[in-house]
Amino acid sequence: MGNMSDVLLRVGRLNYVWTNTESLLIYVIAHLLAVDKETAIIVFLTLNTTRARIDLVERLAKRRSTDPTERAAILADMSRLKKEAKVRNKYNHSIYSFDERGDISSTQLMRLVETDEEIRYGKVEQMDAKEMQQLERAIAEITDISKSLWRFIHASTHLESEI
């Protein structure tokens, strides 16, 4: 079971690295659209979900006019980011259950899963050492994605003047 402070510290770190990494999409959008940073910020903020922002970046990268090397780099980073979005969403859209000591014992995801015959919700997962390791792994992976995006941004001459 996860000590409440330890869990909340990790979830906070997860959100911190996520927000910083997602904001780098502004520079990628600026590059792919060949616009200034202010215009890219407007586009970024107009799209009000992470999924919409990633979809835009992927679609722009898939254009014929995108350099194939850049396309491959961008799509690889977006694939990694989408995978980690699932972890982030889990911890941001869950209710936390506590044990008698006040430690977080489990998460219950607040999402509907609908099939042809039933509706399920609230997948429960234990907050154990494995989950704590999953949080640490996600933080490390998002940090690595951020570094990869920074390398891309710095390699793009159009973006260097905007940073």
MDTraj code that builds the backbone (N, CA, C; nanometers):
import mdtraj as md
import numpy as np

residues = "MET GLY ASN MET SER ASP VAL LEU LEU ARG VAL GLY ARG LEU ASN TYR VAL TRP THR ASN THR GLU SER LEU LEU ILE TYR VAL ILE ALA HIS LEU LEU ALA VAL ASP LYS GLU THR ALA ILE ILE VAL PHE LEU THR LEU ASN THR THR ARG ALA ARG ILE ASP LEU VAL GLU ARG LEU ALA LYS ARG ARG SER THR ASP PRO THR GLU ARG ALA ALA ILE LEU ALA ASP MET SER ARG LEU LYS LYS GLU ALA LYS VAL ARG ASN LYS TYR ASN HIS SER ILE TYR SER PHE ASP GLU ARG GLY ASP ILE SER SER THR GLN LEU MET ARG LEU VAL GLU THR ASP GLU GLU ILE ARG TYR GLY LYS VAL GLU GLN MET ASP ALA LYS GLU MET GLN GLN LEU GLU ARG ALA ILE ALA GLU ILE THR ASP ILE SER LYS SER LEU TRP ARG PHE ILE HIS ALA SER THR HIS LEU GLU SER GLU ILE".split()
xyz = np.array([
    [0.0835, -0.1178, 0.0000],
    [0.0000, 0.0000, 0.0000],
    [0.0877, 0.1237, 0.0000],
    [0.0390, 0.2284, -0.0633],
    [0.1186, 0.3488, -0.0795],
    [0.0961, 0.4516, 0.0283],
    [0.2043, 0.4909, 0.0926],
    [0.1974, 0.6013, 0.1873],
    [0.1417, 0.7212, 0.1118],
    [0.0417, 0.7876, 0.1705],
    [-0.0275, 0.8953, 0.1007],
    [0.0695, 1.0018, 0.0505],
    [0.1637, 1.0429, 0.1319],
    [0.2594, 1.1456, 0.0901],
    [0.3445, 1.0979, -0.0274],
    [0.3882, 0.9723, -0.0236],
    [0.4690, 0.9179, -0.1322],
    [0.3899, 0.9130, -0.2635],
    [0.2652, 0.8691, -0.2553],
    [0.1817, 0.8606, -0.3750],
    [0.1562, 0.9996, -0.4309],
    [0.1150, 1.0916, -0.3439],
    [0.0834, 1.2262, -0.3913],
    [0.2067, 1.2973, -0.4457],
    [0.3224, 1.2731, -0.3869],
    [0.4463, 1.3304, -0.4380],
    [0.4723, 1.2799, -0.5797],
    [0.4559, 1.1506, -0.6006],
    [0.4798, 1.0938, -0.7336],
    [0.3756, 1.1416, -0.8343],
    [0.2488, 1.1473, -0.7944],
    [0.1450, 1.1966, -0.8853],
    [0.1720, 1.3433, -0.9191],
    [0.2168, 1.4205, -0.8222],
    [0.2532, 1.5595, -0.8481],
    [0.3691, 1.5710, -0.9457],
    [0.4716, 1.4873, -0.9268],
    [0.5854, 1.4859, -1.0192],
    [0.5409, 1.4430, -1.1586],
    [0.4514, 1.3435, -1.1635],
    [0.3981, 1.2981, -1.2916],
    [0.3311, 1.4137, -1.3647],
    [0.2482, 1.4885, -1.2954],
    [0.1785, 1.6020, -1.3573],
    [0.2743, 1.7134, -1.3963],
    [0.3754, 1.7359, -1.3159],
    [0.4738, 1.8392, -1.3454],
    [0.5502, 1.8065, -1.4736],
    [0.6044, 1.6837, -1.4835],
    [0.6808, 1.6489, -1.6034],
    [0.5894, 1.6404, -1.7253],
    [0.4646, 1.5976, -1.7045],
    [0.3700, 1.5909, -1.8159],
    [0.3424, 1.7301, -1.8715],
    [0.3087, 1.8244, -1.7852],
    [0.2742, 1.9594, -1.8296],
    [0.3905, 2.0246, -1.9027],
    [0.5094, 2.0098, -1.8478],
    [0.6267, 2.0667, -1.9140],
    [0.6506, 2.0026, -2.0499],
    [0.6331, 1.8728, -2.0588],
    [0.6548, 1.8019, -2.1849],
    [0.5473, 1.8383, -2.2864],
    [0.4227, 1.8401, -2.2436],
    [0.3143, 1.8740, -2.3366],
    [0.3323, 2.0155, -2.3918],
    [0.3811, 2.1073, -2.3099],
    [0.3982, 2.2451, -2.3568],
    [0.5018, 2.2551, -2.4686],
    [0.5916, 2.1581, -2.4786],
    [0.6891, 2.1581, -2.5876],
    [0.6228, 2.1379, -2.7234],
    [0.5008, 2.0863, -2.7230],
    [0.4293, 2.0695, -2.8495],
    [0.4056, 2.2043, -2.9168],
    [0.4060, 2.3123, -2.8402],
    [0.3921, 2.4465, -2.8986],
    [0.5010, 2.4683, -3.0033],
    [0.6255, 2.4334, -2.9686],
    [0.7380, 2.4537, -3.0599],
    [0.7318, 2.3601, -3.1793],
    [0.6853, 2.2392, -3.1560],
    [0.6720, 2.1435, -3.2658],
    [0.5642, 2.1919, -3.3623],
    [0.4529, 2.2405, -3.3074],
    [0.3457, 2.2960, -3.3906],
    [0.3978, 2.4156, -3.4693],
    [0.4722, 2.5047, -3.4037],
    [0.5280, 2.6213, -3.4728],
    [0.6141, 2.5777, -3.5904],
    [0.6957, 2.4781, -3.5663],
    [0.7839, 2.4287, -3.6732],
    [0.7040, 2.3671, -3.7880],
    [0.6119, 2.2790, -3.7548],
    [0.5375, 2.2077, -3.8587],
    [0.4462, 2.2994, -3.9392],
    [0.3949, 2.4040, -3.8755],
    [0.3094, 2.4996, -3.9469],
    [0.3887, 2.6171, -4.0043],
    [0.5168, 2.6249, -3.9686],
    [0.6029, 2.7365, -4.0105],
    [0.5407, 2.8702, -3.9695],
    [0.5060, 2.8775, -3.8398],
    [0.4485, 3.0000, -3.7838],
    [0.5304, 3.0433, -3.6629],
    [0.5039, 3.1634, -3.6141],
    [0.5736, 3.2118, -3.4961],
    [0.5165, 3.1466, -3.3702],
    [0.5892, 3.1632, -3.2604],
    [0.5513, 3.1007, -3.1339],
    [0.4135, 3.1483, -3.0871],
    [0.3843, 3.2764, -3.1014],
    [0.2552, 3.3289, -3.0566],
    [0.1393, 3.2602, -3.1286],
    [0.1526, 3.2425, -3.2584],
    [0.0483, 3.1733, -3.3349],
    [0.0361, 3.0282, -3.2887],
    [0.1493, 2.9622, -3.2657],
    [0.1476, 2.8231, -3.2199],
    [0.0824, 2.8121, -3.0816],
    [0.1054, 2.9100, -2.9951],
    [0.0407, 2.9097, -2.8631],
    [-0.1099, 2.9192, -2.8787],
    [-0.1553, 3.0038, -2.9690],
    [-0.2999, 3.0171, -2.9914],
    [-0.3579, 2.8846, -3.0394],
    [-0.2904, 2.8192, -3.1330],
    [-0.3371, 2.6889, -3.1828],
    [-0.3385, 2.5879, -3.0686],
    [-0.2283, 2.5810, -2.9936],
    [-0.2148, 2.4871, -2.8821],
    [-0.3278, 2.5063, -2.7801],
    [-0.3523, 2.6306, -2.7401],
    [-0.4533, 2.6570, -2.6368],
    [-0.5962, 2.6446, -2.6884],
    [-0.6139, 2.6578, -2.8195],
    [-0.7471, 2.6398, -2.8773],
    [-0.7884, 2.4937, -2.8722],
    [-0.6905, 2.4064, -2.8853],
    [-0.7161, 2.2629, -2.8719],
    [-0.7134, 2.2316, -2.7230],
    [-0.8276, 2.2003, -2.6659],
    [-0.8354, 2.1937, -2.5192],
    [-0.8124, 2.0559, -2.4586],
    [-0.7647, 1.9602, -2.5387],
    [-0.7307, 1.8308, -2.4811],
    [-0.5926, 1.7876, -2.5299],
    [-0.5275, 1.7104, -2.4487],
    [-0.3983, 1.6540, -2.4874],
    [-0.4133, 1.5722, -2.6149],
    [-0.5172, 1.4934, -2.6203],
    [-0.5392, 1.4062, -2.7364],
    [-0.5481, 1.4881, -2.8646],
    [-0.6215, 1.6001, -2.8612],
    [-0.6355, 1.6853, -2.9794],
    [-0.5006, 1.7440, -3.0206],
    [-0.4197, 1.7821, -2.9234],
    [-0.2883, 1.8399, -2.9530],
    [-0.1964, 1.7363, -3.0167],
    [-0.1957, 1.6168, -2.9600],
    [-0.1126, 1.5100, -3.0160],
    [-0.1621, 1.4731, -3.1556],
    [-0.2948, 1.4640, -3.1736],
    [-0.3503, 1.4333, -3.3056],
    [-0.3062, 1.5367, -3.4083],
    [-0.3113, 1.6644, -3.3720],
    [-0.2691, 1.7696, -3.4649],
    [-0.1225, 1.7512, -3.5031],
    [-0.0369, 1.7326, -3.4041],
    [0.1059, 1.7164, -3.4313],
    [0.1288, 1.5950, -3.5221],
    [0.0632, 1.4845, -3.4937],
    [0.0797, 1.3647, -3.5772],
    [0.0326, 1.3901, -3.7204],
    [-0.0813, 1.4555, -3.7345],
    [-0.1353, 1.4798, -3.8684],
    [-0.0460, 1.5749, -3.9472],
    [0.0059, 1.6760, -3.8809],
    [0.0976, 1.7675, -3.9486],
    [0.2256, 1.6954, -3.9885],
    [0.2745, 1.6090, -3.9017],
    [0.3968, 1.5344, -3.9310],
    [0.3779, 1.4390, -4.0481],
    [0.2577, 1.3895, -4.0690],
    [0.2303, 1.2931, -4.1757],
    [0.2131, 1.3574, -4.3135],
    [0.2150, 1.4887, -4.3193],
    [0.2022, 1.5550, -4.4499],
    [0.3212, 1.5191, -4.5389],
    [0.2963, 1.5170, -4.6683],
    [0.4032, 1.4874, -4.7644],
    [0.5174, 1.5869, -4.7541],
    [0.4860, 1.7097, -4.7164],
    [0.5878, 1.8145, -4.7123],
    [0.6815, 1.8032, -4.5914],
    [0.6483, 1.7174, -4.4962],
    [0.7333, 1.7007, -4.3777],
    [0.8527, 1.6128, -4.4122],
    [0.9699, 1.6589, -4.3739],
    [1.0923, 1.5825, -4.3945],
    [1.0753, 1.4437, -4.3321],
    [1.1072, 1.3372, -4.4046],
    [1.0867, 1.2014, -4.3533],
    [1.1586, 1.1737, -4.2206],
    [1.2771, 1.2294, -4.2026],
    [1.3496, 1.2092, -4.0770],
    [1.2766, 1.2778, -3.9619],
    [1.2285, 1.3998, -3.9874],
    [1.1513, 1.4710, -3.8847],
    [1.0210, 1.3973, -3.8550],
    [0.9547, 1.3503, -3.9599],
    [0.8295, 1.2765, -3.9426],
    [0.8510, 1.1568, -3.8503],
    [0.9539, 1.0804, -3.8780],
    [0.9811, 0.9608, -3.7975],
    [1.0075, 0.9983, -3.6518],
    [1.0860, 1.1026, -3.6292],
    [1.1176, 1.1450, -3.4924],
    [0.9925, 1.1921, -3.4188],
    [0.9129, 1.2740, -3.4855],
    [0.7918, 1.3281, -3.4227],
    [0.6927, 1.2161, -3.3923],
    [0.6691, 1.1297, -3.4895],
    [0.5717, 1.0218, -3.4684],
    [0.6173, 0.9263, -3.3587],
    [0.7460, 0.9019, -3.3496],
    [0.7964, 0.8149, -3.2425],
    [0.7720, 0.8788, -3.1061],
    [0.8015, 1.0076, -3.0938],
    [0.7783, 1.0753, -2.9660],
    [0.6294, 1.0824, -2.9318],
    [0.5442, 1.1053, -3.0315],
    [0.3999, 1.1134, -3.0049],
    [0.3460, 0.9766, -2.9634],
    [0.3976, 0.8707, -3.0220],
    [0.3561, 0.7353, -2.9831],
    [0.3911, 0.7103, -2.8363],
    [0.5111, 0.7473, -2.7982],
    [0.5540, 0.7308, -2.6588],
    [0.4681, 0.8168, -2.5659],
    [0.4387, 0.9399, -2.6086],
    [0.3599, 1.0306, -2.5254],
    [0.2174, 0.9779, -2.5056],
    [0.1585, 0.9230, -2.6119],
    [0.0234, 0.8655, -2.5995],
    [0.0203, 0.7505, -2.5006],
    [0.1235, 0.6690, -2.5029],
    [0.1310, 0.5565, -2.4086],
    [0.1344, 0.6080, -2.2640],
    [0.2142, 0.7102, -2.2405],
    [0.2244, 0.7649, -2.1049],
    [0.1005, 0.8446, -2.0654],
    [0.0261, 0.8938, -2.1626],
    [-0.0987, 0.9656, -2.1325],
    [-0.1960, 0.8747, -2.0581],
    [-0.1916, 0.7461, -2.0883],
    [-0.2800, 0.6510, -2.0203],
    [-0.2488, 0.6456, -1.8709],
    [-0.1212, 0.6469, -1.8381],
    [-0.0809, 0.6443, -1.6965],
    [-0.1229, 0.7749, -1.6299],
    [-0.0937, 0.8858, -1.6952],
    [-0.1305, 1.0164, -1.6400],
    [-0.2819, 1.0253, -1.6183],
    [-0.3580, 0.9834, -1.7180],
    [-0.5033, 0.9894, -1.7066],
    [-0.5545, 0.9010, -1.5929],
    [-0.4910, 0.7879, -1.5759],
    [-0.5326, 0.6975, -1.4678],
    [-0.5263, 0.7690, -1.3332],
    [-0.4152, 0.8352, -1.3070],
    [-0.3976, 0.8976, -1.1766],
    [-0.4698, 1.0315, -1.1631],
    [-0.5093, 1.0905, -1.2742],
    [-0.5827, 1.2157, -1.2676],
    [-0.7336, 1.1962, -1.2731],
    [-0.7772, 1.0778, -1.3072],
    [-0.9207, 1.0504, -1.3174],
    [-0.9606, 0.9328, -1.2301],
    [-0.8946, 0.9222, -1.1164],
    [-0.9243, 0.8143, -1.0225],
    [-0.9675, 0.8707, -0.8884],
    [-1.0410, 0.7879, -0.8183],
    [-1.0719, 0.8136, -0.6778],
    [-0.9764, 0.7252, -0.5991],
    [-0.9204, 0.7784, -0.4935],
    [-0.8253, 0.7038, -0.4129],
    [-0.8949, 0.6497, -0.2882],
    [-0.8711, 0.5218, -0.2604],
    [-0.9249, 0.4586, -0.1399],
    [-0.8141, 0.4483, -0.0371],
    [-0.8512, 0.4618, 0.0900],
    [-0.7541, 0.4625, 0.1981],
    [-0.7786, 0.3462, 0.2928],
    [-0.6703, 0.2980, 0.3525],
    [-0.6831, 0.1928, 0.4525],
    [-0.6990, 0.2556, 0.5910],
    [-0.7015, 0.1714, 0.6926],
    [-0.7233, 0.2185, 0.8298],
    [-0.6105, 0.3081, 0.8816],
    [-0.4925, 0.3016, 0.8218],
    [-0.3796, 0.3874, 0.8636],
    [-0.3766, 0.5194, 0.7879],
    [-0.4653, 0.5343, 0.6903],
    [-0.4669, 0.6554, 0.6102],
    [-0.3802, 0.6484, 0.4863],
    [-0.3240, 0.5298, 0.4592],
    [-0.2445, 0.5124, 0.3382],
    [-0.3373, 0.4830, 0.2207],
    [-0.2926, 0.5214, 0.1017],
    [-0.3712, 0.4934, -0.0181],
    [-0.3584, 0.3449, -0.0495],
    [-0.4726, 0.2766, -0.0519],
    [-0.4699, 0.1316, -0.0744],
    [-0.5030, 0.0933, -0.2179],
    [-0.5807, 0.1786, -0.2874],
    [-0.6168, 0.1460, -0.4255],
    [-0.6646, 0.2701, -0.4992],
    [-0.6683, 0.2560, -0.6309],
    [-0.7263, 0.3590, -0.7159],
    [-0.8494, 0.2998, -0.7824],
    [-0.9482, 0.3843, -0.8057],
    [-1.0663, 0.3420, -0.8786],
    [-1.0856, 0.4408, -0.9923],
    [-1.0665, 0.3921, -1.1142],
    [-1.0737, 0.4764, -1.2319],
    [-1.2178, 0.5177, -1.2584],
    [-1.2383, 0.6448, -1.2771],
    [-1.3714, 0.6978, -1.3029],
    [-1.3919, 0.7140, -1.4535],
    [-1.4139, 0.6002, -1.5182],
    [-1.4339, 0.5980, -1.6620],
    [-1.5299, 0.4845, -1.6950],
    [-1.6187, 0.5091, -1.7912],
    [-1.7126, 0.4073, -1.8356],
    [-1.6502, 0.3218, -1.9448],
    [-1.6764, 0.1926, -1.9377],
    [-1.6419, 0.1002, -2.0443],
    [-1.7728, 0.0348, -2.0857],
    [-1.8135, 0.0621, -2.2088],
    [-1.9434, 0.0147, -2.2550],
    [-1.9246, -0.0878, -2.3657],
    [-1.9904, -0.2028, -2.3487],
    [-1.9924, -0.3048, -2.4534],
    [-2.1353, -0.3129, -2.5059],
    [-2.1604, -0.4070, -2.5958],
    [-2.2968, -0.4220, -2.6492],
    [-2.3968, -0.4602, -2.5413],
    [-2.3501, -0.5272, -2.4356],
    [-2.4423, -0.5819, -2.3378],
    [-2.4312, -0.5260, -2.1969],
    [-2.3270, -0.4482, -2.1693],
    [-2.3128, -0.3996, -2.0326],
    [-2.2319, -0.2703, -2.0264],
    [-2.2444, -0.2063, -1.9126],
    [-2.1633, -0.0891, -1.8813],
    [-2.0870, -0.1203, -1.7542],
    [-1.9565, -0.0996, -1.7604],
    [-1.8722, -0.1172, -1.6422],
    [-1.8025, 0.0145, -1.6144],
    [-1.7698, 0.0343, -1.4907],
    [-1.6972, 0.1548, -1.4537],
    [-1.6154, 0.1282, -1.3290],
    [-1.5228, 0.2157, -1.3074],
    [-1.4509, 0.2139, -1.1819],
    [-1.3539, 0.1007, -1.1621],
    [-1.2694, 0.0709, -1.2631],
    [-1.1695, -0.0338, -1.2470],
    [-1.0853, -0.0038, -1.1229],
    [-1.0748, -0.1024, -1.0345],
    [-1.0001, -0.0867, -0.9096],
    [-0.8653, -0.1564, -0.9233],
    [-0.7596, -0.0840, -0.8837],
    [-0.6259, -0.1416, -0.8833],
    [-0.5585, -0.1097, -0.7507],
    [-0.4879, -0.2078, -0.6993],
    [-0.4187, -0.1900, -0.5721],
    [-0.3025, -0.0928, -0.5880],
    [-0.2824, -0.0106, -0.4868],
    [-0.1698, 0.0833, -0.4861],
    [-0.0573, 0.0162, -0.4103],
    [0.0155, -0.0670, -0.4803],
    [0.1214, -0.1458, -0.4171],
    [0.2576, -0.1033, -0.4712],
    [0.3602, -0.1762, -0.4343],
    [0.4964, -0.1437, -0.4780],
    [0.5064, -0.1439, -0.6310],
    [0.4353, -0.2353, -0.6952],
    [0.4367, -0.2416, -0.8416],
    [0.3809, -0.1128, -0.9018],
    [0.2735, -0.0618, -0.8452],
    [0.2143, 0.0625, -0.8942],
    [0.3062, 0.1818, -0.8701],
    [0.3733, 0.1815, -0.7556],
    [0.4675, 0.2900, -0.7266],
    [0.5817, 0.2877, -0.8281],
    [0.6276, 0.1685, -0.8646],
    [0.7317, 0.1558, -0.9667],
    [0.6799, 0.2026, -1.1024],
    [0.5525, 0.1738, -1.1312],
    [0.4905, 0.2186, -1.2565],
    [0.4897, 0.3712, -1.2632],
    [0.4581, 0.4349, -1.1527],
    [0.4607, 0.5810, -1.1478],
    [0.6015, 0.6337, -1.1734],
    [0.6999, 0.5765, -1.1086],
    [0.8390, 0.6188, -1.1280],
    [0.8841, 0.5960, -1.2717],
    [0.8452, 0.4837, -1.3298],
    [0.8801, 0.4537, -1.4680],
    [0.8177, 0.5555, -1.5617],
    [0.6908, 0.5900, -1.5382],
    [0.6221, 0.6884, -1.6229],
    [0.6883, 0.8252, -1.6123],
    [0.7258, 0.8660, -1.4930],
    [0.7940, 0.9945, -1.4738],
    [0.9243, 0.9961, -1.5522],
    [1.0008, 0.8883, -1.5427],
    [1.1285, 0.8786, -1.6149],
    [1.1062, 0.8795, -1.7664],
    [1.0062, 0.8084, -1.8129],
    [0.9787, 0.8016, -1.9570],
    [0.9336, 0.9378, -2.0096],
    [0.8470, 1.0067, -1.9392],
    [0.8011, 1.1384, -1.9839],
    [0.9179, 1.2368, -1.9847],
    [1.0042, 1.2272, -1.8862],
    [1.1240, 1.3114, -1.8829],
    [1.2108, 1.2833, -2.0048],
    [1.2243, 1.1569, -2.0416],
    [1.3038, 1.1207, -2.1583],
    [1.2389, 1.1717, -2.2876],
    [1.1065, 1.1656, -2.2959],
    [1.0352, 1.2193, -2.4127],
    [1.0606, 1.3697, -2.4224],
    [1.0570, 1.4372, -2.3084],
    [1.0844, 1.5807, -2.3051],
    [1.2226, 1.6103, -2.3622],
    [1.3221, 1.5344, -2.3207],
    [1.4589, 1.5530, -2.3718],
    [1.4642, 1.5300, -2.5220],
    [1.3918, 1.4306, -2.5700],
    [1.3878, 1.4021, -2.7128],
    [1.3238, 1.5184, -2.7894],
    [1.2149, 1.5714, -2.7353],
    [1.1499, 1.6862, -2.8004],
    [1.2415, 1.8077, -2.8008],
    [1.3144, 1.8300, -2.6906],
    [1.4087, 1.9416, -2.6860],
    [1.5170, 1.9246, -2.7919],
    [1.5657, 1.8032, -2.8098],
    [1.6671, 1.7796, -2.9136],
    [1.6104, 1.8151, -3.0510],
    [1.4867, 1.7756, -3.0753],
    [1.4212, 1.8077, -3.2023],
    [1.4079, 1.9589, -3.2176],
    [1.3622, 2.0245, -3.1122],
    [1.3418, 2.1702, -3.1170],
    [1.4737, 2.2415, -3.1458],
    [1.5787, 2.2040, -3.0767],
    [1.7083, 2.2691, -3.0961],
    [1.7675, 2.2393, -3.2341],
    [1.7334, 2.1257, -3.2923],
    [1.7835, 2.0899, -3.4247],
    [1.7085, 2.1636, -3.5353],
    [1.5925, 2.2197, -3.5035],
    [1.5102, 2.2885, -3.6017],
    [1.5454, 2.4367, -3.6010],
    [1.6098, 2.4834, -3.7033],
    [1.6580, 2.6224, -3.7045],
    [1.5437, 2.7217, -3.6941],
    [1.4275, 2.6882, -3.7470],
    [1.3110, 2.7784, -3.7404],
    [1.2706, 2.8040, -3.5953],
    [1.2887, 2.7050, -3.5087],
    [1.2439, 2.7163, -3.3714],
    [1.3441, 2.7837, -3.2807],
    [1.4715, 2.7739, -3.3121],
    [1.5729, 2.8269, -3.2205],
    [1.5554, 2.9750, -3.1934],
    [1.5099, 3.0517, -3.2923],
    [1.4915, 3.1948, -3.2711],
    [1.3688, 3.2241, -3.1846],
    [1.2814, 3.1265, -3.1661],
    [1.1582, 3.1448, -3.0891],
    [1.1732, 3.1084, -2.9426],
    [1.2785, 3.0372, -2.9063],
    [1.2945, 2.9880, -2.7689],
    [1.3507, 3.0951, -2.6799],
])
top = md.Topology()
chain = top.add_chain()
for i, resn in enumerate(residues, 1):
    res = top.add_residue(resn, chain, resSeq=i)
    for name in ("N", "CA", "C"):
        top.add_atom(name, md.element.get_by_symbol(name[0]), res)
traj = md.Trajectory(xyz[None], top)
